[in-house]
Amino acid sequence: MGETASKLAYDIWNVSGVSQKKLAEKMGLKTQQAVFNMLNAKNGMRVDNFVRMMNVLGYDVVVRNRVNDKETMVTPEGGGSE
């Protein structure tokens, strides 16, 4: 447990082959520095930025209810769908 969203995002980005500059462009950010700051955040990353980054890198973020085993996919727009 203990792994932050920024560490997970960094690990996924690191193997993606996408440059920080290209990732910034695809995320609609103005600079590569914004991506660098997200990936190196010591206290984690905002959920909306994590979801958007994962979406751009080709990943879905899914939240699963342990009680009824239903999954909800979290979208970059902040909504969820079953």
N, C-alpha and C positions, 0 to 999 in steps of 0.2 A: 504494500500500500504506500504510502508516503511519496510516491512519484507525483510531481506537479504536472499540470496540464502543459506548461511551457516545456518541461523536459520531454514529455511524450510527443508534443508537437515537434520539438527539435529533432528527436530520434527519427520520426517519420519523414520530416523534411530532409534530413541528412541523407537518407537513402533514396530520395525521390529524383535526384538529378536536376531539380529546378533551382535556379539561382534565386537568391533573396530579392534581387531586383525584379525578376520575372514574377515571383510570387507576389511582391508588392503591387505590380501592375495588375495582375489577375484579381487581387483582392480589392482593387480600387483605392490603394493607398498612394500617397504622394511620393514617398521616399522608401528606399531600401532600409534606411535606418529604423523606420517604424517596425518592419519585420524583425530586424535584429533585436530591437528592444523587447518585442513580444517573446521571441525565442529564448532570450536570456534573462527574462524576468525572474528574479530570485523568489518572489512571493506568488508565483503562478501567473496565469493568464486569464483575462476575462472570458467567460463562457461564450459570448457572441463572437469574439475574435477566434477562439479555438474552433468553434463550429464552422465559421467561414473559411478558416485556413484548411481544415480537414476537407471541406467540400471542394475547394480549389485543387487540393492534392489528390482528389479522387476517392476520398473516404466518406462513409456515412457515420454519423454519431447516433447511436441507438441507446435508449434508456429502457431497461427491462424491469418490470415490476416482479419482484421475487414471490409475491403472494399468488398472483394469478397468471404469471409467466407471459403477460402481454408486453409487447415491445412497442415503443414509440420512437419514431425517427425524428430527430431534432433537425430543423432546417435552418439555413443561414438567416432567414427572415424572422426567426424566433418562434416559429410555430412548430407544432408537432403533428405527426400523422401516424395512424396505426397501420 
